[in-house]
Amino acid sequence: MKMSFQNLKIICPKILTAKVVITELKKLVKEYPQEIIVASDVNKILAAKTKTIGYSPIISTGEKINLRCKLRLKILEKSGNYLVHKDILRHHNSKRQGTASTKTRSEVRGGGRKPWKQKGTGRARAGSNTSPLWKGGGVIFGPKPRIKKYKLNRKEHRLALQTLLHNKKDNILVINSLEEYFKRVKTKDFYKICKNCNVNLTQKILLVVAYKTTSLKLSVRNIENIELISSEELNILSLIKAKQIILTPLAMAKINNFNIINDGTKRGGSLRVIFNNDIDRINEFVNEYLDFLNDHDISKLCEGGFL
């Protein structure tokens, strides 16, 4: 007897958490590979794996610190490309204005009377000067304002983003405290950092920080191949274009907790709310990145509702 699972909600009662459901379903698939049919959406969740990549952050002089940063990503190893493609389509569709418009024969100015009588003139019969056959007439099947939406589930978007970030893991450089390094606007200082850290400015560079400061924005805006974004603005197109990605430890902390922080902060939640009052998880998050935070970083996290 074959069992078909089309939706996680059908598999188990509401009292079970999603993690328990996935664990149990994986066991069933291993035991009965021929009898169980899993829908593609459910299979995506089963195929996702968590990968941890370690980086040694460097400072502005190019020297390494005796600390280790970890980037935890939930990815699809074999079938992630189609999700990336879907996210690119969604991104392009969201940029379309959809304001192209033409007038039909009923909307153009004119009409109202017959240009000439039906018979006896020797000319082709005509009923209105708004006909699409006439100069200045209406347009047949022309464009009209429309909104074309390409839906992508939130979990699919996050999975695509993290999969692409994992694929570019060899091109990632971690520079410590870049958010607060620039006390004044000075492009020359950023050029010095790039030279010390062996960053090639002839190719596209994506600079991802936890939050943007005015000095940092003004210091890099005049450099041709630099794109500066915050970790919340991370998107597929920016990642694809970039030949090298520069991260800060605080930005990595936000990416590691990508799912819960984005959901929690939309509702204005603190870490206590986001981690569901799990004190151990909160302490783990804070202790892991406390060495990289200064007083200004902590105040910024408090403003953003993280602490």
Helices and strands as residue ranges (DSSP letters): E 3-5, H 8-11, H 18-31, E 36-38, H 40-47, E 49-55, E 69-75, H 81-95, H 154-167, G 169-171, E 172-174, H 187-196, E 205-209, H 214-220, E 226-230, G 231-233, H 236-241, E 244-247, H 249-256, H 258-266, H 271-274, H 279-289, G 290-292, H 295-303
